[in-house]
């Protein structure tokens, strides 16, 4: 893959991650979930659905694998650049 392809892939990956994070933050803010989860707060049925979505989304996220992949391939690229 050429340098432009790598840059495009990085751009697409991080723009996708940004959109997911933005969606999660918006849900937390729109439903005021932090205040509701603190002691004494009450959750409506809609709030519970949003909390379930957020937790499910975090649990299913392959974010850790993506970052591991970026770490490993970056290390390989550095080694390749140093020795070739």
C-alpha positions as CSV (number, residue, x, y, z in Angstrom):
1,X,0.0,0.0,0.0
2,X,1.4,3.4,-0.9
3,X,1.7,6.4,1.5
4,X,-1.5,8.0,0.2
5,X,-3.5,4.7,0.9
6,X,-2.1,4.6,4.4
7,X,-3.1,8.2,5.0
8,X,-6.6,7.6,3.6
9,X,-7.1,4.5,5.8
10,X,-5.9,6.4,8.9
11,X,-8.3,9.2,8.1
12,X,-11.2,6.9,7.6
13,X,-10.5,4.9,10.7
14,X,-10.2,7.9,13.0
15,X,-13.2,9.7,11.5
16,X,-15.2,6.5,12.1
17,X,-14.0,6.3,15.7
18,X,-14.7,10.0,16.2
19,X,-18.3,9.5,15.0
20,X,-18.9,6.6,17.3
21,X,-17.5,8.5,20.3
22,X,-19.5,11.6,19.4
23,X,-22.7,9.5,19.3
24,X,-22.0,8.0,22.7
25,X,-21.3,11.3,24.3
26,X,-24.4,12.9,22.7
27,X,-26.6,10.1,24.2
28,X,-25.0,10.5,27.6
29,X,-25.6,14.3,27.5
30,X,-29.1,14.2,25.9
31,X,-30.4,11.8,28.5
32,X,-28.4,13.4,31.4
33,X,-27.4,9.8,32.3
34,X,-24.5,10.7,34.6
35,X,-26.8,12.6,37.0
36,X,-29.4,9.9,36.8
37,X,-27.0,7.1,37.6
38,X,-25.6,8.9,40.6
39,X,-27.3,8.0,43.9
40,X,-30.9,9.2,44.0
41,X,-31.3,9.5,40.3
42,X,-34.1,7.8,38.5
43,X,-34.0,6.2,35.1
44,X,-36.9,6.1,32.7
45,X,-37.5,3.3,30.3
46,X,-35.9,5.4,27.5
47,X,-32.9,6.1,29.8
48,X,-32.5,2.4,30.4
49,X,-32.5,1.7,26.7
50,X,-29.8,4.3,26.1
51,X,-27.7,2.9,29.0
52,X,-28.1,-0.6,27.6
53,X,-27.1,0.7,24.2
54,X,-24.0,2.5,25.5
55,X,-22.9,-0.5,27.6
56,X,-23.5,-2.9,24.8
57,X,-21.6,-0.7,22.4
58,X,-18.7,-0.4,24.7
59,X,-18.7,-4.2,25.4
60,X,-18.8,-5.1,21.7
61,X,-16.3,-2.5,20.6
62,X,-13.2,-3.8,18.9
63,X,-11.5,-0.6,19.8
64,X,-8.8,-2.4,21.8
65,X,-8.0,-4.7,18.8
66,X,-7.9,-1.7,16.5
67,X,-5.4,0.1,18.7
68,X,-3.3,-3.1,19.1
69,X,-3.3,-3.4,15.3
70,X,-2.2,0.2,14.9
71,X,0.6,-0.3,17.6
72,X,1.9,-3.4,15.9
73,X,1.8,-2.1,12.4
74,X,3.4,1.2,13.4
75,X,6.2,-0.7,15.1
76,X,6.8,-2.8,12.0
77,X,6.8,0.3,9.8
78,X,9.4,1.9,12.1
79,X,11.6,-1.2,12.0
80,X,11.2,-1.4,8.2
81,X,12.2,2.2,7.9
82,X,15.2,1.8,10.1
83,X,16.6,-1.3,8.5
84,X,15.6,-1.0,4.8
